[in-house]
Amino acid sequence: MDDSRPIFIQIAEQVENDIIDGALAENAQIPSINEFAAFHRINPATALKGVNRLVDTGIVVKRRGIGMFVMEGARARLMEQRRAEFAAQYVRPLILEARKLGIDVESLAELIRSERTEP
């Protein structure tokens, strides 16, 4: 974690990314607050703030006395949210710039296809 954003946001995003990537399955237990705090060498209150963001958005549920678990449907919700963010952050500005340059949708799609690298 070396981002300029607050560490609690980075922790929440790390868990979200693990859910999206499949490293954390639905109904799986996430690391404890103390594990996050020890791993990142931060105050447990900061780690709790990150996990509570996930609880507040319905991605993680607290099971009293047991721990925190990934909610059923969390991956689908995260994917939908990330796709909407992707569209707003990248696709809409791309289309607007293409429009300014007189590039139609078909030509833009072809440009994207030609730039795409296969893994």
C-alpha positions as CSV (number, residue, x, y, z in Angstrom):
1,M,0.0,0.0,0.0
2,D,1.8,3.1,-1.2
3,D,-1.1,5.0,-2.8
4,S,-1.8,8.6,-1.9
5,R,-5.4,7.6,-1.0
6,P,-6.3,6.8,2.6
7,I,-5.2,3.3,3.7
8,F,-8.7,2.4,4.8
9,I,-9.9,2.9,1.3
10,Q,-7.0,0.9,-0.1
11,I,-7.9,-2.0,2.3
12,A,-11.5,-2.0,1.2
13,E,-10.4,-2.0,-2.5
14,Q,-8.0,-4.8,-1.8
15,V,-10.8,-6.9,-0.5
16,E,-13.1,-5.9,-3.4
17,N,-10.3,-6.9,-5.9
18,D,-9.9,-10.2,-4.2
19,I,-13.6,-10.8,-4.5
20,I,-13.7,-9.8,-8.2
21,D,-10.6,-12.0,-8.9
22,G,-12.1,-14.9,-7.1
23,A,-9.4,-15.1,-4.4
24,L,-12.2,-14.5,-1.9
25,A,-15.4,-16.5,-2.7
26,E,-18.9,-15.6,-1.7
27,N,-19.5,-16.7,1.9
28,A,-15.7,-16.9,2.5
29,Q,-14.3,-15.3,5.7
30,I,-12.1,-12.3,5.1
31,P,-9.0,-11.5,7.3
32,S,-9.7,-10.1,10.7
33,I,-9.3,-6.5,11.7
34,N,-6.2,-7.5,13.7
35,E,-4.7,-9.4,10.7
36,F,-5.2,-6.4,8.4
37,A,-3.7,-4.1,11.0
38,A,-0.7,-6.4,11.6
39,F,-0.1,-7.0,7.9
40,H,-0.2,-3.3,6.9
41,R,1.3,-2.1,10.2
42,I,-1.6,0.2,10.9
43,N,-3.9,1.0,13.8
44,P,-6.8,-1.6,14.1
45,A,-9.2,1.4,14.0
46,T,-8.0,2.2,10.5
47,A,-8.4,-1.4,9.3
48,L,-11.9,-1.4,10.9
49,K,-12.9,1.7,9.0
50,G,-11.9,0.0,5.7
51,V,-13.9,-3.2,6.5
52,N,-16.9,-1.1,7.7
53,R,-17.0,0.5,4.3
54,L,-17.6,-3.0,2.9
55,V,-20.2,-3.7,5.5
56,D,-22.0,-0.5,4.7
57,T,-22.1,-1.3,1.0
58,G,-23.4,-4.8,1.5
59,I,-20.2,-6.5,0.3
60,V,-19.3,-8.0,3.7
61,V,-21.4,-9.1,6.6
62,K,-20.4,-9.3,10.2
63,R,-21.2,-12.5,12.0
64,R,-21.0,-11.8,15.7
65,G,-18.3,-13.8,17.4
66,I,-17.2,-15.5,14.2
67,G,-15.9,-12.8,11.8
68,M,-16.5,-11.0,8.6
69,F,-17.7,-12.9,5.5
70,V,-18.3,-12.0,1.8
71,M,-22.0,-11.6,1.1
72,E,-23.8,-13.7,-1.4
73,G,-24.0,-11.8,-4.7
74,A,-21.1,-9.5,-3.7
75,R,-19.0,-10.3,-6.8
76,A,-21.9,-9.5,-9.2
77,R,-22.6,-6.2,-7.4
78,L,-18.9,-5.2,-7.5
79,M,-18.7,-6.1,-11.2
80,E,-21.7,-4.0,-12.0
81,Q,-20.4,-1.1,-9.9
82,R,-16.9,-1.3,-11.5
83,R,-18.3,-1.5,-15.0
84,A,-20.4,1.7,-14.4
85,E,-17.3,3.4,-13.0
86,F,-15.3,2.2,-16.0
87,A,-17.9,3.6,-18.4
88,A,-17.9,7.0,-16.6
89,Q,-14.2,7.3,-16.2
90,Y,-12.9,5.9,-19.6
91,V,-15.6,5.1,-22.2
92,R,-17.6,8.3,-22.1
93,P,-14.5,10.6,-22.3
94,L,-13.2,8.3,-25.1
95,I,-16.4,8.7,-27.1
96,L,-16.5,12.5,-26.5
97,E,-12.9,12.8,-27.7
98,A,-13.5,10.6,-30.7
99,R,-16.6,12.7,-31.6
100,K,-14.4,15.8,-31.5
101,L,-11.9,14.2,-33.9
102,G,-14.7,13.0,-36.3
103,I,-14.2,9.3,-35.5
104,D,-17.4,7.4,-35.8
105,V,-18.3,4.5,-33.5
106,E,-17.3,1.8,-36.0
107,S,-13.9,3.4,-36.6
108,L,-13.4,3.8,-32.9
109,A,-14.3,0.1,-32.3
110,E,-11.8,-0.8,-35.0
111,L,-9.1,1.3,-33.4
112,I,-9.7,-0.5,-30.1
113,R,-9.6,-3.9,-31.8
114,S,-6.3,-3.0,-33.5
115,E,-4.7,-1.8,-30.2
116,R,-5.9,-4.7,-28.2
117,T,-3.1,-7.1,-27.1
118,E,-3.8,-10.7,-26.7
119,P,-2.6,-12.3,-23.4
